[in-house]
Amino acid sequence: MRSAARSLSGRGWRSSVRVILRRAGLLIPKNKTWKSNAYKRFVESLDCCLCGHSGWDDNQIIVHHAIAIPGLDLGKMGGKANDSFGIPLHVTCHNEFHAHFDKYKEDQPLWLMRTLETAVRHFAPTR
């Protein structure tokens, strides 16, 4: 216990606390962030949610990970939203979104729902 107390005073005190909690069976695992390159490629194939146009060479569609949607616990410090919370935006529209977040924050949940509905139709097995 003496070595654990000594290591708590140094730089690695967080990892020491994790070791102690893990040995005691008290460590709660972090939620894993879902990542899927296939899903991100699918979202990038959609039209931009902000302007409605498809991407082109100088202004490609990228995946914007939704932030600050009440009840979804998104935009956490030091973390990233699951890829399932990706919204298609042009590079310039993505910059516009972040520059004027208050203007577009009410639209973001609707964009996310449309994207998810499209994904369900695309990936759902056909009967």
C-alpha positions in Angstrom: 0.0 0.0 0.0 3.0 2.2 0.7 4.1 2.1 -3.0 0.5 2.9 -4.1 0.5 6.0 -1.9 3.9 7.1 -3.1 2.8 6.7 -6.8 -0.4 8.7 -6.1 1.8 11.8 -5.3 3.6 11.5 -8.7 2.5 12.1 -12.3 0.8 8.7 -12.7 -1.7 9.0 -9.9 -4.6 8.5 -12.2 -3.3 5.2 -13.5 -2.5 4.1 -9.9 -6.1 4.9 -8.8 -7.3 2.8 -11.8 -5.1 -0.1 -10.7 -6.4 0.0 -7.2 -10.0 0.2 -8.3 -9.6 -2.6 -10.8 -8.1 -4.9 -8.2 -10.9 -4.1 -5.8 -13.5 -4.8 -8.6 -14.8 -1.3 -8.5 -13.6 0.0 -11.8 -16.5 0.7 -14.2 -15.4 0.3 -17.8 -15.8 3.3 -20.1 -18.3 3.2 -22.8 -16.8 2.3 -26.1 -17.2 4.7 -29.0 -18.7 3.0 -32.0 -16.5 3.5 -35.1 -17.3 2.3 -38.7 -15.4 3.4 -41.8 -18.2 1.8 -43.9 -20.9 3.9 -42.2 -18.8 7.1 -42.5 -18.3 6.4 -46.2 -22.1 6.0 -46.5 -22.7 9.3 -44.7 -20.2 11.0 -47.0 -22.1 9.8 -50.0 -25.3 11.7 -48.9 -26.2 15.3 -49.8 -25.2 18.1 -47.4 -27.8 18.6 -44.7 -27.2 22.4 -44.5 -27.4 23.3 -48.2 -28.8 20.2 -49.8 -26.1 19.8 -52.5 -23.8 16.8 -53.2 -20.1 17.2 -52.7 -17.5 18.2 -55.4 -13.7 18.3 -55.6 -13.1 21.5 -53.8 -16.0 21.1 -51.3 -16.4 17.5 -50.3 -18.9 16.0 -47.9 -17.4 15.2 -44.6 -19.0 13.6 -41.5 -19.9 16.1 -38.8 -20.3 14.3 -35.4 -23.4 15.8 -33.8 -22.8 17.8 -30.7 -24.9 19.2 -27.8 -28.2 17.4 -28.6 -30.1 17.2 -25.3 -30.6 13.7 -24.0 -27.9 12.1 -26.2 -24.8 12.9 -24.1 -22.8 14.2 -27.1 -19.9 16.5 -27.3 -18.2 15.3 -24.1 -14.9 16.8 -23.2 -12.0 14.9 -24.7 -14.3 12.4 -26.5 -16.0 12.0 -29.8 -19.5 11.0 -30.7 -20.2 7.6 -32.1 -20.1 7.4 -35.9 -23.8 6.7 -35.8 -24.2 10.3 -34.8 -22.6 11.5 -38.1 -24.3 14.1 -40.3 -23.2 14.9 -43.9 -21.9 18.5 -44.3 -19.7 20.1 -46.9 -16.4 21.3 -45.6 -17.5 25.0 -46.0 -21.0 24.2 -44.5 -19.2 22.4 -41.6 -17.2 25.6 -40.9 -20.4 27.7 -41.2 -22.1 25.4 -38.7 -19.4 25.8 -36.1 -19.1 29.5 -36.7 -22.8 30.1 -36.2 -23.7 27.1 -33.9 -26.6 29.0 -32.2 -28.2 29.6 -35.7 -28.2 25.9 -36.6 -28.4 24.0 -33.3 -32.1 23.5 -33.6 -31.7 21.9 -37.0 -29.1 19.4 -35.9 -31.5 16.8 -34.4 -33.7 16.9 -37.5 -30.6 16.4 -39.7 -29.5 13.5 -37.5 -32.9 11.8 -37.7 -33.0 12.2 -41.5 -29.5 10.7 -41.8 -30.4 7.8 -39.5 -33.7 7.1 -41.4 -31.7 7.1 -44.7 -29.2 4.7 -43.2 -31.8 2.3 -41.9 -33.4 2.2 -45.4 -30.0 1.6 -47.0 -28.7 -1.0 -44.6 -31.9 -2.8 -43.6 -32.2 -6.3 -45.1 -34.7 -6.6 -47.9 -37.5 -9.1 -47.6 
